[in-house]
Amino acid sequence: MTETLETKPATVATPARAPGRLKLGVPKEIHPGERRVAVVPRMAAKLAKLGFDVLIESGAGNQAAFTDQAYEEAGARIVPDAAKVWGEADLVLKVREPEMNTALDRHEADLLKEGARLISFVWPAQNKELLERLVRRKATVLAMDAVPRISRAQKLDALSAMANIAGYRAVVESAAVYGRFLGGQITAAGSIRPATVLVLGAGVAGLAAVGC
């Protein structure tokens, strides 16, 4: 007589769900002339897919040609109030270091939720008062300007990324001011000699300028 052994299917343990999604806030840059935004819609979609609740201040991407609608389509949530973004976010992503918001008559660091995290340029050696404000908020801060410039941290090298753009823009603006052709021209009416350009420095910005 053959016995049939019933085997129960293996039970896969389901990890416990977190009580709430981490809120990631992106406030609008308020420094005069600043056109950048910390998170573009493409990255907002990736962050939302990772499980973050992405809060974008209304108009944060306007100066960089990213509309609120583009962020919403990427899965982000548009928040009309800057104080709400700072006050609700568990992690704030920003380009410039926190500064005085004259519209709210509050310093951005003072708006940060207690115990929250901040990733931005901070320049800690130059901003002692800012550090003191962040300490009072018990914030955990990652200064992008202080990331070591080593191979393992190349993807975090925001200084090089920005310097590269600066070098490119320097050529564009200088060409407009120069008032003549930079490249040589040969026409039926005669030839035009190319301009002689001196690039000072061969760092990231200088190499970008040379490449133009």
Backbone hydrogen bonds, N-H to C=O, Kabsch-Sander energy under -0.5 kcal/mol:
donor,donor_aa,acceptor,acceptor_aa,energy
3,E,1,M,-0.5
5,L,3,E,-0.7
6,E,4,T,-0.6
7,T,5,L,-0.5
8,K,6,E,-0.5
12,V,10,A,-0.6
13,A,11,T,-0.6
24,L,22,L,-0.5
24,L,53,D,-2.2
25,G,23,K,-0.6
25,G,91,L,-2.8
26,V,55,L,-2.5
34,E,31,H,-2.2
43,M,40,V,-0.6
44,A,40,V,-2.3
45,A,41,P,-2.1
46,K,42,R,-1.2
47,L,43,M,-2.6
48,A,44,A,-2.4
49,K,45,A,-1.9
50,L,46,K,-1.4
51,G,48,A,-1.1
52,F,47,L,-2.2
53,D,22,L,-2.9
54,V,52,F,-0.9
55,L,24,L,-3.3
55,L,53,D,-0.6
56,I,54,V,-0.6
56,I,77,R,-2.8
57,E,26,V,-2.4
58,S,79,V,-2.5
60,A,57,E,-2.3
62,N,59,G,-1.0
64,A,61,G,-1.1
65,A,62,N,-1.7
66,F,61,G,-2.9
67,T,65,A,-0.5
71,Y,67,T,-1.4
72,E,68,D,-2.3
73,E,69,Q,-2.5
74,A,70,A,-0.9
75,G,72,E,-1.4
76,A,71,Y,-2.5
77,R,54,V,-3.3
78,I,76,A,-0.5
79,V,56,I,-3.0
82,A,80,P,-0.5
85,V,81,D,-1.5
86,W,82,A,-2.3
87,G,83,A,-2.5
88,E,84,K,-1.9
89,A,85,V,-1.8
90,D,23,K,-2.2
91,L,23,K,-1.8
92,V,117,R,-2.8
93,L,25,G,-2.6
94,K,119,I,-2.3
101,N,106,R,-2.9
102,T,100,M,-0.9
104,L,101,N,-0.5
105,D,101,N,-1.4
106,R,101,N,-1.6
108,E,99,E,-2.5
110,D,107,H,-0.8
111,L,107,H,-0.8
111,L,108,E,-0.9
112,L,108,E,-0.7
112,L,109,A,-0.7
113,K,86,W,-1.5
115,G,137,R,-3.0
116,A,113,K,-2.2
117,R,90,D,-2.3
118,L,140,T,-2.4
119,I,92,V,-2.7
120,S,142,L,-1.7
121,F,95,V,-1.9
126,Q,123,W,-1.7
127,N,123,W,-0.9
127,N,124,P,-0.5
131,L,127,N,-2.1
132,E,128,K,-2.1
133,R,129,E,-1.9
134,L,130,L,-2.3
135,V,131,L,-2.4
136,R,132,E,-1.9
137,R,133,R,-1.1
138,K,135,V,-1.6
139,A,134,L,-2.3
140,T,116,A,-2.0
141,V,139,A,-0.6
142,L,118,L,-2.8
143,A,141,V,-0.6
144,M,120,S,-2.5
144,M,142,L,-0.7
146,A,143,A,-1.7
147,V,144,M,-0.9
150,I,148,P,-1.9
153,A,150,I,-1.0
154,Q,151,S,-1.4
156,L,153,A,-1.4
157,D,154,Q,-1.6
158,A,156,L,-2.4
161,A,157,D,-1.6
162,M,158,A,-2.3
163,A,159,L,-2.4
164,N,160,S,-2.3
165,I,161,A,-1.3
166,A,162,M,-2.1
167,G,163,A,-2.4
168,Y,164,N,-1.7
169,R,165,I,-2.7
170,A,166,A,-2.2
171,V,167,G,-1.3
172,V,168,Y,-1.8
173,E,169,R,-2.8
174,S,170,A,-2.3
175,A,171,V,-2.3
176,A,172,V,-1.4
177,V,173,E,-1.8
178,Y,174,S,-2.5
179,G,175,A,-1.1
185,Q,192,I,-2.0
187,T,185,Q,-0.5
187,T,190,G,-2.6
190,G,187,T,-1.3
192,I,185,Q,-3.4
195,A,182,L,-2.2
197,V,195,A,-0.6
199,V,197,V,-0.6
200,L,198,L,-0.6
201,G,199,V,-0.6
207,L,203,G,-2.6
208,A,204,V,-1.8
209,A,205,A,-2.2
210,V,206,G,-2.4
211,G,207,L,-2.1
212,C,208,A,-0.9
212,C,209,A,-0.6
